[in-house]
């Protein structure tokens, strides 16, 4: 999504909002999409295009996914998740669900890095170019 957004502005950047480990009980319905784990890495961000908030992102990663080089997922900071994920040659997607939350588009994907799962939920904010005339690509 970062690459797609870059076509619509001069600068895309990430503002981390929350990064911490959480328990399964703290996940709510997201837990249904991931295997049991003692804890999960949670990352919530705002993705901005030319300083306009375009997307809220929430990534949930079971502790078991954070092994080997993928331990770097806890240190992304302002790096967009997509830049890390798509630099890996071992990324696959189990599914992508699209829907609406009130008037806003959202999508959820369960991805796998070297066969290990993570869950990504994205909510497209009103200023997102997704809502511009003729720009309906979220998949």
The first five atom37 places (N, CA, C, CB, O) and aatype in JSON, in Angstrom:
{
  "aatype": [20, 20, 20, 20, 20, 20, 20, 20, 20, 20, 20, 20, 20, 20, 20, 20, 20, 20, 20, 20, 20, 20, 20, 20, 20, 20, 20, 20, 20, 20, 20, 20, 20, 20, 20, 20, 20, 20, 20, 20, 20, 20, 20, 20, 20, 20, 20, 20, 20, 20, 20, 20, 20, 20, 20, 20, 20, 20, 20, 20, 20, 20, 20, 20, 20, 20, 20, 20, 20, 20, 20, 20, 20, 20, 20, 20, 20, 20, 20, 20, 20, 20, 20, 20, 20, 20, 20, 20, 20, 20, 20, 20, 20, 20, 20, 20, 20, 20, 20, 20, 20, 20, 20, 20, 20, 20, 20, 20, 20, 20, 20, 20, 20, 20, 20, 20, 20, 20, 20, 20, 20, 20, 20, 20, 20, 20, 20, 20, 20, 20, 20, 20, 20, 20, 20, 20, 20, 20, 20],
  "atom_mask": [
    [1, 1, 1, 1, 1],
    [1, 1, 1, 1, 1],
    [1, 1, 1, 1, 1],
    [1, 1, 1, 1, 1],
    [1, 1, 1, 1, 1],
    [1, 1, 1, 1, 1],
    [1, 1, 1, 1, 1],
    [1, 1, 1, 1, 1],
    [1, 1, 1, 1, 1],
    [1, 1, 1, 1, 1],
    [1, 1, 1, 1, 1],
    [1, 1, 1, 1, 1],
    [1, 1, 1, 1, 1],
    [1, 1, 1, 1, 1],
    [1, 1, 1, 1, 1],
    [1, 1, 1, 1, 1],
    [1, 1, 1, 1, 1],
    [1, 1, 1, 1, 1],
    [1, 1, 1, 1, 1],
    [1, 1, 1, 1, 1],
    [1, 1, 1, 1, 1],
    [1, 1, 1, 1, 1],
    [1, 1, 1, 1, 1],
    [1, 1, 1, 1, 1],
    [1, 1, 1, 1, 1],
    [1, 1, 1, 1, 1],
    [1, 1, 1, 1, 1],
    [1, 1, 1, 1, 1],
    [1, 1, 1, 1, 1],
    [1, 1, 1, 1, 1],
    [1, 1, 1, 1, 1],
    [1, 1, 1, 1, 1],
    [1, 1, 1, 1, 1],
    [1, 1, 1, 1, 1],
    [1, 1, 1, 1, 1],
    [1, 1, 1, 1, 1],
    [1, 1, 1, 1, 1],
    [1, 1, 1, 1, 1],
    [1, 1, 1, 1, 1],
    [1, 1, 1, 1, 1],
    [1, 1, 1, 1, 1],
    [1, 1, 1, 1, 1],
    [1, 1, 1, 1, 1],
    [1, 1, 1, 1, 1],
    [1, 1, 1, 1, 1],
    [1, 1, 1, 1, 1],
    [1, 1, 1, 1, 1],
    [1, 1, 1, 1, 1],
    [1, 1, 1, 1, 1],
    [1, 1, 1, 1, 1],
    [1, 1, 1, 1, 1],
    [1, 1, 1, 1, 1],
    [1, 1, 1, 1, 1],
    [1, 1, 1, 1, 1],
    [1, 1, 1, 1, 1],
    [1, 1, 1, 1, 1],
    [1, 1, 1, 1, 1],
    [1, 1, 1, 1, 1],
    [1, 1, 1, 1, 1],
    [1, 1, 1, 1, 1],
    [1, 1, 1, 1, 1],
    [1, 1, 1, 1, 1],
    [1, 1, 1, 1, 1],
    [1, 1, 1, 1, 1],
    [1, 1, 1, 1, 1],
    [1, 1, 1, 1, 1],
    [1, 1, 1, 1, 1],
    [1, 1, 1, 1, 1],
    [1, 1, 1, 1, 1],
    [1, 1, 1, 1, 1],
    [1, 1, 1, 1, 1],
    [1, 1, 1, 1, 1],
    [1, 1, 1, 1, 1],
    [1, 1, 1, 1, 1],
    [1, 1, 1, 1, 1],
    [1, 1, 1, 1, 1],
    [1, 1, 1, 1, 1],
    [1, 1, 1, 1, 1],
    [1, 1, 1, 1, 1],
    [1, 1, 1, 1, 1],
    [1, 1, 1, 1, 1],
    [1, 1, 1, 1, 1],
    [1, 1, 1, 1, 1],
    [1, 1, 1, 1, 1],
    [1, 1, 1, 1, 1],
    [1, 1, 1, 1, 1],
    [1, 1, 1, 1, 1],
    [1, 1, 1, 1, 1],
    [1, 1, 1, 1, 1],
    [1, 1, 1, 1, 1],
    [1, 1, 1, 1, 1],
    [1, 1, 1, 1, 1],
    [1, 1, 1, 1, 1],
    [1, 1, 1, 1, 1],
    [1, 1, 1, 1, 1],
    [1, 1, 1, 1, 1],
    [1, 1, 1, 1, 1],
    [1, 1, 1, 1, 1],
    [1, 1, 1, 1, 1],
    [1, 1, 1, 1, 1],
    [1, 1, 1, 1, 1],
    [1, 1, 1, 1, 1],
    [1, 1, 1, 1, 1],
    [1, 1, 1, 1, 1],
    [1, 1, 1, 1, 1],
    [1, 1, 1, 1, 1],
    [1, 1, 1, 1, 1],
    [1, 1, 1, 1, 1],
    [1, 1, 1, 1, 1],
    [1, 1, 1, 1, 1],
    [1, 1, 1, 1, 1],
    [1, 1, 1, 1, 1],
    [1, 1, 1, 1, 1],
    [1, 1, 1, 1, 1],
    [1, 1, 1, 1, 1],
    [1, 1, 1, 1, 1],
    [1, 1, 1, 1, 1],
    [1, 1, 1, 1, 1],
    [1, 1, 1, 1, 1],
    [1, 1, 1, 1, 1],
    [1, 1, 1, 1, 1],
    [1, 1, 1, 1, 1],
    [1, 1, 1, 1, 1],
    [1, 1, 1, 1, 1],
    [1, 1, 1, 1, 1],
    [1, 1, 1, 1, 1],
    [1, 1, 1, 1, 1],
    [1, 1, 1, 1, 1],
    [1, 1, 1, 1, 1],
    [1, 1, 1, 1, 1],
    [1, 1, 1, 1, 1],
    [1, 1, 1, 1, 1],
    [1, 1, 1, 1, 1],
    [1, 1, 1, 1, 1],
    [1, 1, 1, 1, 1],
    [1, 1, 1, 1, 1],
    [1, 1, 1, 1, 1],
    [1, 1, 1, 1, 1],
    [1, 1, 1, 1, 1]
  ],
  "atom_positions": [
    [[0.83, -1.18, 0.0], [0.0, 0.0, 0.0], [0.88, 1.25, 0.0], [-0.94, -0.01, 1.21], [0.51, 2.27, -0.59]],
    [[2.01, 1.17, 0.65], [2.92, 2.33, 0.68], [3.29, 2.75, -0.74], [4.19, 2.0, 1.49], [3.25, 3.94, -1.06]],
    [[3.65, 1.78, -1.58], [4.03, 2.11, -2.96], [2.87, 2.74, -3.72], [4.51, 0.85, -3.7], [3.06, 3.69, -4.49]],
    [[1.67, 2.23, -3.51], [0.5, 2.8, -4.18], [0.27, 4.24, -3.72], [-0.75, 1.95, -3.91], [-0.01, 5.12, -4.53]],
    [[0.4, 4.46, -2.41], [0.21, 5.82, -1.89], [1.27, 6.78, -2.42], [0.24, 5.81, -0.36], [0.98, 7.95, -2.64]],
    [[2.48, 6.29, -2.63], [3.56, 7.15, -3.12], [3.26, 7.73, -4.5], [4.87, 6.38, -3.16], [3.82, 8.76, -4.88]],
    [[2.39, 7.09, -5.24], [2.0, 7.62, -6.56], [1.14, 8.88, -6.44], [1.23, 6.55, -7.35], [0.97, 9.61, -7.41]],
    [[0.6, 9.13, -5.23], [-0.35, 10.22, -5.03], [0.2, 11.38, -4.22], [-1.57, 9.7, -4.36], [-0.53, 12.33, -3.94]],
    [[1.48, 11.33, -3.84], [2.01, 12.42, -3.03], [3.53, 12.46, -3.15], [1.6, 12.25, -1.56], [4.14, 11.6, -3.78]],
    [[4.13, 13.47, -2.54], [5.58, 13.6, -2.56], [6.27, 12.78, -1.47], [5.96, 15.04, -2.4], [7.4, 12.33, -1.66]],
    [[5.58, 12.57, -0.34], [6.22, 11.87, 0.78], [5.2, 11.07, 1.57], [6.94, 12.87, 1.7], [4.17, 11.6, 1.98]],
    [[5.5, 9.8, 1.77], [4.71, 8.93, 2.65], [5.57, 8.64, 3.86], [4.27, 7.6, 1.92], [6.74, 8.28, 3.74]],
    [[4.99, 8.79, 5.05], [5.73, 8.42, 6.25], [4.81, 7.82, 7.31], [6.47, 9.63, 6.81], [3.59, 7.97, 7.27]],
    [[5.44, 7.14, 8.26], [4.74, 6.42, 9.31], [4.93, 7.14, 10.63], [5.23, 4.96, 9.41], [6.04, 7.56, 10.96]],
    [[3.85, 7.27, 11.38], [3.92, 7.74, 12.76], [3.46, 6.6, 13.66], [3.05, 9.04, 12.97], [2.26, 6.32, 13.73]],
    [[4.39, 5.94, 14.35], [3.99, 4.87, 15.27], [3.13, 5.45, 16.39], [5.24, 4.16, 15.86], [3.43, 6.52, 16.92]],
    [[2.08, 4.74, 16.74], [1.18, 5.16, 17.81], [1.34, 4.28, 19.06], [-0.26, 5.13, 17.32], [1.27, 4.75, 20.19]],
    [[1.54, 3.0, 18.81], [1.65, 2.04, 19.91], [2.43, 0.83, 19.44], [0.24, 1.62, 20.44], [2.14, 0.28, 18.38]],
    [[3.42, 0.42, 20.21], [4.21, -0.77, 19.92], [4.5, -1.45, 21.24], [5.53, -0.42, 19.15], [5.19, -0.89, 22.09]],
    [[3.98, -2.67, 21.4], [4.18, -3.37, 22.67], [3.74, -4.83, 22.52], [3.4, -2.67, 23.81], [3.08, -5.2, 21.55]],
    [[4.12, -5.64, 23.49], [3.61, -7.0, 23.55], [2.28, -7.01, 24.29], [4.63, -7.95, 24.25], [2.09, -6.27, 25.26]],
    [[1.35, -7.84, 23.81], [0.04, -8.0, 24.45], [-0.26, -9.49, 24.58], [-1.07, -7.28, 23.62], [0.4, -10.33, 23.97]],
    [[-1.26, -9.8, 25.4], [-1.69, -11.19, 25.57], [-2.84, -11.5, 24.63], [-2.11, -11.46, 27.05], [-3.43, -10.59, 24.04]],
    [[-3.15, -12.75, 24.49], [-4.26, -13.19, 23.63], [-5.57, -12.55, 24.07], [-4.38, -14.72, 23.64], [-6.4, -12.19, 23.23]],
    [[-5.78, -12.43, 25.38], [-7.01, -11.83, 25.9], [-7.19, -10.39, 25.42], [-7.01, -11.87, 27.42], [-8.32, -9.91, 25.3]],
    [[-6.1, -9.7, 25.16], [-6.16, -8.3, 24.73], [-6.45, -8.15, 23.23], [-4.85, -7.61, 25.06], [-6.66, -7.04, 22.76]],
    [[-6.47, -9.25, 22.5], [-6.66, -9.17, 21.04], [-8.12, -9.11, 20.63], [-6.02, -10.35, 20.39], [-8.42, -8.59, 19.55]],
    [[-9.03, -9.61, 21.44], [-10.42, -9.65, 21.02], [-10.6, -10.62, 19.87], [-10.92, -8.26, 20.64], [-10.01, -11.69, 19.85]],
    [[-11.42, -10.23, 18.88], [-11.73, -11.13, 17.77], [-10.54, -11.41, 16.86], [-12.85, -10.56, 16.95], [-10.56, -12.38, 16.1]],
    [[-9.51, -10.61, 16.93], [-8.32, -10.87, 16.13], [-7.68, -12.21, 16.49], [-7.3, -9.74, 16.32], [-7.03, -12.84, 15.65]],
    [[-7.85, -12.64, 17.72], [-7.26, -13.9, 18.18], [-7.73, -15.09, 17.34], [-7.6, -14.14, 19.65], [-7.01, -16.08, 17.2]],
    [[-8.93, -15.0, 16.78], [-9.47, -16.09, 15.94], [-8.62, -16.32, 14.69], [-10.92, -15.77, 15.55], [-8.66, -17.4, 14.1]],
    [[-7.87, -15.32, 14.28], [-7.1, -15.38, 13.03], [-5.65, -15.83, 13.23], [-7.12, -14.04, 12.37], [-4.91, -15.99, 12.26]],
    [[-5.26, -16.03, 14.5], [-3.86, -16.35, 14.79], [-3.75, -17.54, 15.73], [-3.15, -15.13, 15.4], [-4.66, -17.8, 16.51]],
    [[-2.64, -18.27, 15.65], [-2.45, -19.41, 16.56], [-2.22, -18.93, 17.99], [-1.27, -20.28, 16.1], [-1.84, -17.78, 18.22]],
    [[-2.45, -19.83, 18.95], [-2.16, -19.52, 20.35], [-0.69, -19.18, 20.51], [-2.54, -20.7, 21.26], [0.18, -19.8, 19.89]],
    [[-0.42, -18.2, 21.34], [0.95, -17.77, 21.62], [0.98, -17.18, 23.02], [1.44, -16.73, 20.55], [-0.03, -16.65, 23.49]],
    [[2.11, -17.27, 23.71], [2.2, -16.66, 25.03], [2.01, -15.14, 24.99], [3.54, -16.99, 25.68], [1.49, -14.54, 25.92]],
    [[2.45, -14.53, 23.89], [2.25, -13.09, 23.7], [2.38, -12.76, 22.22], [3.28, -12.28, 24.53], [2.85, -13.56, 21.41]],
    [[1.93, -11.54, 21.89], [1.88, -11.06, 20.51], [2.46, -9.65, 20.46], [0.42, -11.09, 19.94], [2.24, -8.84, 21.36]],
    [[3.2, -9.37, 19.39], [3.69, -8.01, 19.17], [2.58, -7.23, 18.49], [5.0, -7.99, 18.3], [2.04, -7.66, 17.47]],
    [[2.22, -6.08, 19.06], [1.19, -5.21, 18.51], [1.84, -3.92, 18.05], [0.08, -4.93, 19.56], [2.59, -3.28, 18.79]],
    [[1.54, -3.54, 16.82], [2.04, -2.27, 16.27], [0.87, -1.54, 15.64], [3.19, -2.51, 15.21], [0.2, -2.05, 14.75]],
    [[0.63, -0.34, 16.12], [-0.41, 0.52, 15.57], [0.26, 1.79, 15.04], [-1.51, 0.85, 16.64], [1.06, 2.41, 15.73]],
    [[-0.09, 2.15, 13.81], [0.55, 3.3, 13.16], [-0.48, 4.14, 12.42], [1.64, 2.82, 12.19], [-1.61, 3.71, 12.16]],
    [[-0.06, 5.34, 12.09], [-0.78, 6.17, 11.12], [0.17, 6.34, 9.94], [-1.23, 7.58, 11.73], [1.33, 6.71, 10.11]],
    [[-0.33, 6.07, 8.74], [0.44, 6.29, 7.52], [-0.05, 7.6, 6.91], [0.29, 5.08, 6.5], [-1.24, 7.79, 6.67]],
    [[0.89, 8.49, 6.68], [0.54, 9.82, 6.17], [1.11, 10.04, 4.78], [1.05, 10.91, 7.12], [2.2, 9.58, 4.46]],
    [[0.36, 10.74, 3.96], [0.82, 11.17, 2.65], [0.86, 12.68, 2.64], [-0.1, 10.63, 1.51], [-0.17, 13.33, 2.84]],
    [[2.03, 13.25, 2.4], [2.2, 14.71, 2.47], [1.57, 15.28, 3.74], [1.57, 15.37, 1.23], [0.86, 16.29, 3.71]],
    [[1.85, 14.62, 4.85], [1.4, 15.01, 6.2], [-0.11, 14.93, 6.42], [1.84, 16.4, 6.48], [-0.61, 15.47, 7.4]],
    [[-0.82, 14.26, 5.53], [-2.25, 14.02, 5.72], [-2.44, 12.57, 6.16], [-3.06, 14.32, 4.41], [-1.9, 11.67, 5.51]],
    [[-3.19, 12.31, 7.24], [-3.4, 10.92, 7.68], [-4.28, 10.16, 6.68], [-4.04, 10.89, 9.09], [-5.44, 10.52, 6.45]],
    [[-3.71, 9.13, 6.09], [-4.4, 8.36, 5.06], [-4.83, 6.98, 5.53], [-3.54, 8.22, 3.85], [-5.8, 6.44, 5.0]],
    [[-4.14, 6.41, 6.51], [-4.42, 5.03, 6.86], [-4.05, 4.77, 8.32], [-3.65, 4.06, 5.94], [-3.01, 5.23, 8.8]],
    [[-4.91, 4.04, 9.02], [-4.57, 3.5, 10.33], [-4.2, 2.04, 10.11], [-5.76, 3.64, 11.37], [-4.95, 1.3, 9.48]],
    [[-3.06, 1.64, 10.6], [-2.6, 0.26, 10.45], [-2.43, -0.4, 11.8], [-1.3, 0.21, 9.66], [-1.96, 0.22, 12.75]],
    [[-2.8, -1.66, 11.88], [-2.66, -2.44, 13.11], [-2.11, -3.8, 12.71], [-4.03, -2.57, 13.89], [-2.73, -4.53, 11.93]],
    [[-0.95, -4.14, 13.25], [-0.31, -5.42, 12.96], [-0.21, -6.2, 14.26], [1.1, -5.21, 12.32], [0.21, -5.68, 15.29]],
    [[-0.59, -7.48, 14.2], [-0.49, -8.38, 15.35], [0.35, -9.57, 14.92], [-1.92, -8.82, 15.87], [0.05, -10.24, 13.93]],
    [[1.41, -9.83, 15.69], [2.38, -10.86, 15.3], [2.62, -11.8, 16.47], [3.72, -10.22, 14.85], [3.09, -11.36, 17.52]],
    [[2.31, -13.11, 16.32], [2.6, -14.05, 17.39], [4.1, -14.08, 17.69], [2.11, -15.46, 17.02], [4.93, -13.93, 16.78]],
    [[4.44, -14.27, 18.93], [5.85, -14.31, 19.35], [6.65, -15.3, 18.52], [5.95, -14.66, 20.83], [7.82, -15.05, 18.21]],
    [[6.05, -16.42, 18.14], [6.77, -17.45, 17.39], [7.16, -16.99, 15.98], [5.92, -18.69, 17.29], [8.07, -17.56, 15.38]],
    [[6.49, -15.98, 15.46], [6.85, -15.43, 14.15], [8.12, -14.6, 14.25], [5.7, -14.58, 13.59], [8.83, -14.42, 13.25]],
    [[8.41, -14.09, 15.43], [9.53, -13.18, 15.64], [10.83, -13.93, 15.9], [9.23, -12.23, 16.8], [11.49, -13.73, 16.93]],
    [[11.19, -14.8, 14.97], [12.43, -15.56, 15.12], [13.36, -15.25, 13.96], [12.13, -17.09, 15.19], [12.93, -14.77, 12.91]],
    [[14.63, -15.51, 14.16], [15.61, -15.26, 13.1], [15.57, -13.82, 12.66], [15.37, -16.17, 11.92], [15.43, -12.92, 13.48]],
    [[15.68, -13.59, 11.35], [15.71, -12.21, 10.84], [14.39, -11.47, 11.09], [16.02, -12.21, 9.35], [14.37, -10.24, 11.12]],
    [[13.29, -12.21, 11.26], [11.99, -11.55, 11.45], [11.82, -10.94, 12.84], [10.88, -12.53, 11.2], [10.81, -10.31, 13.12]],
    [[12.81, -11.13, 13.71], [12.85, -10.43, 15.0], [12.87, -8.92, 14.75], [14.1, -10.87, 15.84], [12.46, -8.14, 15.6]],
    [[13.34, -8.51, 13.57], [13.41, -7.09, 13.21], [12.03, -6.43, 13.17], [14.09, -6.93, 11.85], [11.94, -5.21, 13.19]],
    [[10.97, -7.21, 13.11], [9.62, -6.64, 13.07], [9.3, -5.82, 14.33], [8.6, -7.75, 12.92], [8.44, -4.95, 14.28]],
    [[9.97, -6.08, 15.44], [9.72, -5.3, 16.65], [10.48, -3.97, 16.64], [10.11, -6.11, 17.88], [10.27, -3.15, 17.53]],
    [[11.33, -3.76, 15.67], [12.14, -2.55, 15.61], [11.9, -1.73, 14.34], [13.61, -2.91, 15.7], [12.8, -1.02, 13.89]],
    [[10.72, -1.82, 13.75], [10.47, -1.09, 12.5], [10.42, 0.42, 12.7], [9.17, -1.55, 11.89], [10.81, 1.17, 11.81]],
    [[9.96, 0.86, 13.85], [9.88, 2.31, 14.09], [9.07, 3.0, 13.01], [11.28, 2.91, 14.15], [7.88, 2.72, 12.85]],
    [[9.69, 3.92, 12.27], [8.97, 4.67, 11.24], [9.04, 4.02, 9.85], [9.52, 6.08, 11.16], [8.57, 4.6, 8.87]],
    [[9.63, 2.84, 9.78], [9.67, 2.12, 8.5], [8.3, 1.51, 8.21], [10.78, 1.02, 8.52], [7.76, 0.82, 9.08]],
    [[7.73, 1.74, 7.04], [6.45, 1.11, 6.7], [6.59, -0.42, 6.7], [5.95, 1.6, 5.33], [7.59, -0.96, 6.2]],
    [[5.61, -1.11, 7.24], [5.63, -2.56, 7.29], [5.82, -3.17, 5.91], [4.34, -3.08, 7.91], [6.57, -4.14, 5.76]],
    [[5.16, -2.62, 4.91], [5.27, -3.14, 3.55], [6.69, -3.16, 3.03], [4.41, -2.34, 2.63], [7.07, -4.08, 2.3]],
    [[7.48, -2.16, 3.38], [8.88, -2.13, 2.94], [9.64, -3.34, 3.48], [9.56, -0.82, 3.4], [10.47, -3.92, 2.78]],
    [[9.35, -3.71, 4.72], [10.01, -4.89, 5.29], [9.45, -6.17, 4.67], [9.83, -4.92, 6.83], [10.2, -7.03, 4.22]],
    [[8.12, -6.28, 4.64], [7.49, -7.52, 4.18], [7.85, -7.85, 2.73], [5.99, -7.41, 4.31], [8.17, -9.0, 2.42]],
    [[7.79, -6.86, 1.86], [7.99, -7.14, 0.45], [9.46, -7.21, 0.06], [7.31, -6.1, -0.38], [9.79, -7.49, -1.09]],
    [[10.35, -6.97, 1.02], [11.77, -7.2, 0.76], [12.13, -8.65, 1.05], [12.64, -6.27, 1.61], [13.21, -9.12, 0.69]],
    [[11.2, -9.37, 1.7], [11.41, -10.79, 1.99], [10.95, -11.61, 0.8], [10.64, -11.22, 3.29], [9.89, -11.34, 0.23]],
    [[11.71, -12.58, 0.43], [11.31, -13.46, -0.66], [10.35, -14.56, -0.22], [12.53, -14.08, -1.3], [9.92, -15.39, -1.02]],
    [[10.03, -14.56, 1.08], [9.23, -15.65, 1.63], [7.86, -15.19, 2.12], [9.98, -16.32, 2.75], [7.33, -15.77, 3.07]],
    [[7.29, -14.16, 1.51], [5.99, -13.64, 1.92], [4.86, -14.28, 1.12], [5.96, -12.12, 1.77], [4.91, -14.32, -0.11]],
    [[3.85, -14.78, 1.82], [2.64, -15.28, 1.18], [1.44, -14.69, 1.92], [2.59, -16.85, 1.18], [1.56, -14.23, 3.06]],
    [[0.28, -14.72, 1.27], [-0.95, -14.22, 1.88], [-1.96, -15.35, 1.94], [-1.52, -13.0, 1.08], [-2.25, -15.99, 0.92]],
    [[-2.49, -15.61, 3.14], [-3.54, -16.62, 3.3], [-4.86, -16.1, 2.77], [-3.68, -17.03, 4.77], [-5.59, -16.81, 2.08]],
    [[-5.18, -14.84, 3.09], [-6.43, -14.24, 2.62], [-6.37, -12.73, 2.81], [-7.64, -14.83, 3.37], [-5.54, -12.19, 3.53]],
    [[-7.29, -12.08, 2.13], [-7.52, -10.65, 2.32], [-9.04, -10.46, 2.36], [-6.85, -9.78, 1.16], [-9.75, -10.89, 1.45]],
    [[-9.51, -9.82, 3.4], [-10.94, -9.51, 3.55], [-11.09, -8.0, 3.45], [-11.52, -10.05, 4.92], [-10.34, -7.25, 4.07]],
    [[-12.06, -7.57, 2.67], [-12.33, -6.15, 2.54], [-13.74, -5.88, 3.03], [-12.15, -5.68, 1.09], [-14.62, -6.72, 2.9]],
    [[-13.93, -4.71, 3.58], [-15.24, -4.34, 4.08], [-15.27, -2.87, 4.43], [-15.63, -5.19, 5.29], [-14.36, -2.1, 4.1]],
    [[-16.34, -2.5, 5.13], [-16.5, -1.1, 5.52], [-16.69, -1.02, 7.02], [-17.7, -0.45, 4.78], [-17.3, -1.89, 7.64]],
    [[-16.14, 0.03, 7.59], [-16.39, 0.38, 8.98], [-17.0, 1.76, 8.92], [-15.07, 0.33, 9.87], [-16.31, 2.74, 8.65]],
    [[-18.28, 1.83, 9.16], [-19.05, 3.05, 8.93], [-18.87, 3.43, 7.46], [-18.59, 4.23, 9.89], [-19.15, 2.61, 6.59]],
    [[-18.41, 4.62, 7.16], [-18.27, 5.04, 5.76], [-16.86, 4.78, 5.22], [-18.59, 6.53, 5.63], [-16.57, 5.13, 4.07]],
    [[-16.0, 4.16, 6.02], [-14.6, 4.0, 5.62], [-14.32, 2.56, 5.17], [-13.67, 4.38, 6.77], [-14.86, 1.61, 5.72]],
    [[-13.46, 2.43, 4.16], [-13.03, 1.13, 3.7], [-11.96, 0.58, 4.65], [-12.48, 1.21, 2.27], [-11.16, 1.32, 5.22]],
    [[-11.98, -0.74, 4.8], [-10.98, -1.42, 5.62], [-10.61, -2.73, 4.93], [-11.51, -1.68, 7.07], [-11.37, -3.25, 4.11]],
    [[-9.45, -3.24, 5.28], [-9.07, -4.56, 4.79], [-8.22, -5.25, 5.86], [-8.29, -4.46, 3.45], [-7.52, -4.61, 6.64]],
    [[-8.32, -6.57, 5.86], [-7.53, -7.38, 6.8], [-6.9, -8.51, 6.01], [-8.42, -7.93, 7.97], [-7.55, -9.18, 5.21]],
    [[-5.61, -8.72, 6.27], [-4.87, -9.8, 5.61], [-4.14, -10.63, 6.65], [-3.86, -9.22, 4.58], [-3.57, -10.1, 7.6]],
    [[-4.18, -11.94, 6.45], [-3.26, -12.78, 7.21], [-2.15, -13.14, 6.26], [-3.96, -14.06, 7.82], [-2.36, -13.78, 5.22]],
    [[-0.95, -12.72, 6.64], [0.23, -12.94, 5.84], [1.11, -13.97, 6.53], [1.0, -11.62, 5.6], [0.94, -14.24, 7.72]],
    [[2.04, -14.52, 5.77], [3.02, -15.46, 6.34], [4.41, -15.09, 5.85], [2.67, -16.93, 5.97], [4.64, -14.88, 4.66]],
    [[5.32, -15.02, 6.8], [6.74, -14.84, 6.5], [7.41, -16.17, 6.78], [7.37, -13.68, 7.35], [7.42, -16.64, 7.91]],
    [[7.97, -16.77, 5.76], [8.59, -18.09, 5.89], [7.63, -19.05, 6.58], [9.91, -18.0, 6.68], [8.04, -19.87, 7.41]],
    [[6.35, -18.96, 6.25], [5.33, -19.86, 6.79], [4.78, -19.45, 8.14], [5.89, -21.22, 6.91], [3.88, -20.11, 8.66]],
    [[5.29, -18.36, 8.75], [4.86, -17.92, 10.08], [3.87, -16.76, 9.94], [6.08, -17.5, 10.94], [4.12, -15.81, 9.2]],
    [[2.72, -16.82, 10.67], [1.64, -15.86, 10.44], [1.8, -14.52, 11.13], [0.37, -16.46, 10.87], [2.48, -14.38, 12.15]],
    [[1.14, -13.52, 10.53], [0.91, -12.23, 11.16], [-0.38, -11.66, 10.57], [2.12, -11.24, 10.93], [-0.77, -12.02, 9.46]],
    [[-1.03, -10.79, 11.32], [-2.31, -10.24, 10.91], [-2.17, -8.73, 10.73], [-3.42, -10.57, 11.94], [-1.67, -8.04, 11.61]],
    [[-2.62, -8.24, 9.58], [-2.55, -6.81, 9.27], [-3.95, -6.29, 8.98], [-1.61, -6.55, 8.05], [-4.65, -6.81, 8.11]],
    [[-4.35, -5.26, 9.73], [-5.64, -4.61, 9.52], [-5.38, -3.16, 9.17], [-6.56, -4.73, 10.79], [-4.59, -2.48, 9.82]],
    [[-6.06, -2.68, 8.12], [-5.87, -1.31, 7.65], [-7.22, -0.63, 7.5], [-5.09, -1.28, 6.31], [-8.15, -1.2, 6.93]],
    [[-7.32, 0.58, 8.03], [-8.52, 1.4, 7.89], [-8.13, 2.64, 7.09], [-9.13, 1.78, 9.3], [-7.24, 3.39, 7.49]],
    [[-8.79, 2.84, 5.97], [-8.47, 3.94, 5.06], [-9.23, 5.19, 5.5], [-8.82, 3.57, 3.59], [-10.46, 5.22, 5.47]],
    [[-8.5, 6.2, 5.9], [-9.07, 7.43, 6.45], [-9.63, 8.32, 5.35], [-8.02, 8.18, 7.26], [-9.25, 8.17, 4.19]],
    [[-10.52, 9.27, 5.69], [-11.2, 10.09, 4.67], [-10.27, 10.81, 3.7], [-12.05, 11.1, 5.34], [-10.64, 10.98, 2.53]],
    [[-9.09, 11.23, 4.12], [-8.17, 11.95, 3.22], [-7.43, 11.02, 2.27], [-7.17, 12.75, 4.03], [-6.72, 11.5, 1.38]],
    [[-7.58, 9.72, 2.43], [-6.87, 8.75, 1.59], [-7.23, 8.93, 0.12], [-7.21, 7.32, 2.04], [-8.38, 9.2, -0.22]],
    [[-6.24, 8.79, -0.76], [-6.53, 8.89, -2.21], [-7.47, 7.79, -2.69], [-5.23, 8.84, -3.01], [-8.0, 7.87, -3.8]],
    [[-7.68, 6.78, -1.88], [-8.62, 5.71, -2.22], [-10.01, 6.28, -2.55], [-8.72, 4.71, -1.07], [-10.72, 5.74, -3.4]],
    [[-10.37, 7.35, -1.88], [-11.7, 7.93, -2.05], [-11.79, 8.94, -3.19], [-12.14, 8.58, -0.78], [-12.87, 9.44, -3.5]],
    [[-10.66, 9.23, -3.82], [-10.67, 10.15, -4.95], [-11.39, 9.5, -6.13], [-9.23, 10.56, -5.35], [-11.37, 8.28, -6.27]],
    [[-12.0, 10.28, -6.95], [-12.74, 9.77, -8.12], [-11.84, 8.89, -8.97], [-13.3, 10.93, -8.96], [-10.73, 9.28, -9.33]],
    [[-12.32, 7.71, -9.29], [-11.59, 6.79, -10.17], [-10.43, 6.07, -9.5], [-11.07, 7.53, -11.34], [-9.61, 5.47, -10.19]],
    [[-10.34, 6.12, -8.18], [-9.22, 5.46, -7.5], [-9.75, 4.48, -6.46], [-8.28, 6.5, -6.82], [-9.72, 4.77, -5.27]],
    [[-10.24, 3.34, -6.91], [-10.87, 2.38, -6.0], [-10.04, 1.12, -5.83], [-12.26, 2.0, -6.51], [-10.59, 0.02, -5.82]],
    [[-8.74, 1.24, -5.69], [-7.89, 0.06, -5.53], [-7.46, -0.11, -4.07], [-6.66, 0.15, -6.43], [-6.67, 0.68, -3.55]],
    [[-7.98, -1.16, -3.42], [-7.52, -1.45, -2.07], [-7.01, -2.88, -1.97], [-8.64, -1.22, -1.07], [-6.43, -3.26, -0.95]],
    [[-7.22, -3.66, -2.99], [-6.77, -5.06, -2.91], [-5.32, -5.17, -3.33], [-7.65, -5.97, -3.8], [-4.76, -6.26, -3.34]]
  ]
}
